[in-house]
Amino acid sequence: MNKLNISALVLAKNEEAVIEGCLKQLGFVSEIIVLDQESTDKTVKIAKKYADKVLKTQDGSFAKNRNTLAEVAKYDWLLYLDTDERIDENNVEEIESSIKNEQYSAYYFPRKNIVLGKWLKHGGWWPDYVPRLFKKKDLIKWVGTVHESPQVKGNIKYLESPITHLTARSMDLMFQKTIKWAKVEAELFHRANFPKVTQFTICKSMMREFIARYFAKLAILDGKVGLIESVYQSLHQAIVQVYLWEIQNEVEEKFKQESKAK
């Protein structure tokens, strides 16, 4: 098929394990742009094999970096993909028909989340619609810190064919993600004047998350991985609470003062 007038936009940081699979599947678009966020592995080297442009940034904000990608894109349609997302022929056909439709400015794709090798169909993980395809002139900007979202002029549509998300490929990666984002979430809660953290609030947040995932959203039907993921998500909430407790009680500052005193 002829290449579509689409700019494919990819953010990357230390993704040598998955970025090649992401970029190889984009042969149907007219432009591929990768914005690298200070990778220290082979991510940039691999990206240069496939991308028309490989840019670099020191900014860790996903929203700002998605906006940067949109600004440098050449074509009228933008396709955002994460390095661990995969598309198939059905997605490509749907994308091709979508960009011919003048009625819509943005499209959301359902996403199959693969956690520890298993597609999770419950626990709040399906259909997990994500915004990925935009008419450039109607994309105002991306906003948000932890879960960035687009502001768009015009109508949006939810597509049928799912993309595959190779997330949570190991427990190591899952915990790395929690360490990275839990503190950010805690800082946002602190700015919003979240109530003081107590033993009760930590336990409550863990139990509420586990019950919501495992029972209310039926992760129990996803077997062992459904249980593991529900436990992990409840632990993540507890870690957010502990980080918030640290901030509220100025633990780092107290440590510095104690160190100086000695």
N, C-alpha and C positions, 0 to 999 in steps of 0.2 A: 504494500500500500504506500501511497505518497505520504510524505511527512506532513503532520498537521501543524498549523500555525500556532504553536503552543510553546511557551517557555516553561521548562521543568525546573523547579527550584528546590534545592536540597541543602539543609543545614547539617553540618557534620562536626563531630569532635571525637577523636580516637575511635573510629568506627571501621578499622581495617577488616574486621571479621565479616561485615555485612554490606559495606558500601558498594563493592563491585557488583553484587547481585542486584542492588537497587539501580545502579546506573546502566547496567547492561540491558535492562528491560525497557529503557526509554528511547529506543531507536526510532519510535514513531513520531517523536516531537522534533521541532526545528531548532531548538536551543536547549542546552542543559547548562545550568549555572549552579556551582557548589560554593557555599560560603563556609569556610572552615573556621572553627572557634578554637584556635591554638592547639591543634592536635600535636601529639608528640610521637605518634606511631606512623604507619605507612599510609594513612588516610589520604593525604594530599597527593602522594605519588600515584596512588591508584586512581584518584579522581581525575588527574590530568590525562589519563588514558582515554577517558570518555567525555569529559565535560568541555564545553566551548569556552567557559570561563571558570577559573578557580580563584575566588577572592578570599581574603583573610580578614579576621576581625579579632579584637581583644574583648569585645563586649559580650557578656554572657546572657544578655536578655534575648529570649526567643522572640518576643514580640518585635523588638527593635530590629533584630536580624531578619525576620520575615519581611518587615517593611523595606529594609535595605535591598533584599532580593527583588521585591516588586519594582523598586525604583530603577534598577539596572536592567530589568527584563526588556527584551526587544518586541515581543509579540503581544497580540491583543488578549490572549488567554493565558492564564497562569495555572500551572499544575504543581502544587506543593506535595512533596513526598518526604517522609522520614526515611532514614537509611535502612531501617528494619521493616519497611513496608514493601509488600509485593503485589503486583497487579497481574492480571491474565488477559486473555483475548476478549473475554466478555467485558472487562473494564474498558479496554481500548475501544471496542465497538460502541459502548455507551458514552464514552468521552467524545468520540467522533460525532455522534448524533447530537450530543448536548451542546457542543459549540456552534452548531448550526441553528440552534433554537434561540431566537432573539428575546423570548419571553422571560428568560431567567438570567440572573447575574452571578449566582453562586450555586454550587452543587455540593451536597454532603454525601459521603460514601458510608455504607455500613462497613464495619471492620471486624474481622475474625481475629480475636486475640489468642495467640498461641502462648500459653504459660507452661513452662517446664515440659514442652513437647506436646501439650494437649490443648485442643480448641475448647475454651471455656464458653459454654452456651448459657450459663446461668451466673448468679452472683453479681449481676449488674454489668456483665461484660459483653452482652450481646443485645441489640445490634451495634451499640457503641458508634453512632454516627459521628463522622469527623469532616470538617470543611476542608476540601482539597482543590476544587476547581473554581476559578474566578474569572469573570470578565474584568480585565485590568482597570478599565476606566471607572468601574463601579465599586472597586475595592478601596474603601476609604483608608483604613489602616488596621493593624493588629494591635490589640491592647491586652494587658494582663501580665501577671508575674509568674504564677505557677502553671495555670492552665490558660494560655493565651487564646484569644478568640478574635474573629474578624468583625469589623464594622463594614457593612455593605449597603450600597444603594440598590434598590430593586428587589426582585423576587428571588427566593431560594427554592431549590428542589432537592428532594431526597431520592437518590438513585437506588437501584435494586441489586446490582452485582457487588458483592463484598470484596474489599481488598484484604489481604492477609497481613497481620501484624505479628512479627516474630519477637514479641516482647518477652521479658522475664525468661531469658534463655538459661539462666542458672541462679541459684540462691545468692552467689557472690554478686552478680549484677543487680539483683533485687535489693540487696542490702546497701550496695553502693548508691543506688538511686535514692533510697530512704535517707541515708546520711546527707546526701546532697540537698534534697528538697524539704526534709522535715524541718530543718532550721529556718529555711525561707518561710515556710508556712507559719512557724511559731512567731517569727518577726512580724508577719502580717497580722496575726491575732493580737500581738502586743500593741501594734499601732491602732488597732480597732478597740483598745481598752477591754480586752477579754478578761473575765473574772479571774481572781487568784486561783492558781492551781493547787489542789489538795490531793490527798490520797484517794478521796472519793471521786474526784473528777477524772483522775487517771484511770481508775478501775471502770468508771462509768463509760468513758470513751471507748475503752477496749471492748467491753461487753456489748455496747450498742452497735459497734461496727461488726463484731462477729455475728451477732444475732441477725442483723440486717442482711449481711452477705450470705451466711450459711443457711438460715432458715427462711427469712422473709423473701429473699431473692433466689432461693432454691439452689445455692451452690452445692448443697448436699447431693444433688443429682449429678454433679461432675466428679464424683468419686473422691479418691485420695487427693488429687490435685485441687479439687474444689475445697476440701478441708484445709490443705496446706495454704492455699491462697487466702482463705478467710482468716486463718490464724495470723498469717503475715500482715494482712491489712489491719487487723486489730492491733498488732504490735506496732505497726507504723503510726497509728493514732496515739499510742502510748508514748512513743518517742517524740512526737510533736509536742505532747503535753510536757514531757520532761525538759525539752529545749525551752519551752515557754516558761517553765518554772525557773530555769537557770537565768533567763533574761529578767524575769520579774524580781528575782532575789539577787541580781547583780553578782552572780557567783564568780565570773571572771575578774571583776573589779576587786572583789574581796580577796581573791587569790593573789592578785598583784600587790595589794596593800600588805598582805601577810608575808609575802616574799620579801618586800622591802624592809619590813620590820625585823626580819631575821638577818 
